[in-house]
Amino acid sequence: MKRFIFDTCKLLLVFVACSTFFYFGLRFIHSEYESYHRYDPPEGNAVKVAAMEQESLVDRMTLFFRLGE
């Protein structure tokens, strides 16, 4: 019985240590990427990928139903 309690305490200690390591690892990653600005305007020779065209409502609905979205 004494051995069982000792093994249970070891398992609990390893679980708490791993959980604490994981928690602080996630906090570190969050703090690293918190100030990362993903939506800054592009610099250099950026090319606009899609142009906003003036489409009629009928054209947009036709495309919507054709693609099945």
C-alpha positions as CSV (number, residue, x, y, z in Angstrom):
1,M,0.0,0.0,0.0
2,K,2.9,2.3,0.8
3,R,4.4,1.7,-2.6
4,F,1.1,2.5,-4.3
5,I,0.9,5.8,-2.6
6,F,4.5,6.6,-3.4
7,D,3.9,5.8,-7.1
8,T,0.7,7.8,-7.2
9,C,2.5,10.9,-5.7
10,K,5.3,10.5,-8.3
11,L,2.8,10.4,-11.1
12,L,0.9,13.4,-9.7
13,L,4.2,15.3,-9.4
14,V,5.2,14.5,-13.0
15,F,1.7,15.5,-14.3
16,V,1.8,18.8,-12.4
17,A,5.3,19.6,-13.7
18,C,4.4,18.8,-17.3
19,S,1.2,20.8,-17.1
20,T,3.1,23.8,-15.6
21,F,5.7,23.6,-18.3
22,F,3.0,23.4,-21.0
23,Y,1.1,26.4,-19.5
24,F,4.2,28.6,-19.3
25,G,5.2,27.5,-22.8
26,L,1.9,28.7,-24.1
27,R,2.2,32.0,-22.2
28,F,5.6,32.5,-23.7
29,I,4.4,31.8,-27.3
30,H,1.4,34.1,-26.7
31,S,3.6,37.0,-25.5
32,E,6.0,36.5,-28.5
33,Y,3.1,36.8,-31.1
34,E,1.0,39.3,-29.2
35,S,2.8,42.3,-30.7
36,Y,3.2,40.7,-34.1
37,H,1.3,43.0,-36.6
38,R,-0.1,40.7,-39.3
39,Y,-2.1,43.3,-41.0
40,D,0.5,46.0,-41.6
41,P,0.5,47.4,-45.2
42,P,2.9,45.6,-47.4
43,E,6.3,47.2,-48.2
44,G,8.3,47.0,-51.4
45,N,7.1,45.8,-54.7
46,A,3.7,44.4,-53.6
47,V,1.2,43.3,-56.2
48,K,-2.5,43.6,-55.6
49,V,-3.9,40.1,-56.1
50,A,-7.6,40.8,-56.6
51,A,-9.3,43.9,-57.9
52,M,-12.7,44.8,-56.7
53,E,-14.9,45.0,-59.8
54,Q,-18.4,46.4,-59.8
55,E,-20.5,43.3,-60.3
56,S,-24.3,43.4,-60.4
57,L,-26.3,41.5,-57.9
58,V,-27.5,39.0,-60.5
59,D,-23.8,38.2,-61.4
60,R,-22.9,37.7,-57.8
61,M,-25.9,35.5,-57.1
62,T,-25.2,33.4,-60.3
63,L,-21.6,32.8,-59.1
64,F,-22.9,32.0,-55.6
65,F,-25.3,29.3,-56.8
66,R,-22.9,28.0,-59.5
67,L,-20.1,27.4,-56.9
68,G,-22.6,25.9,-54.4
69,E,-21.6,28.0,-51.5
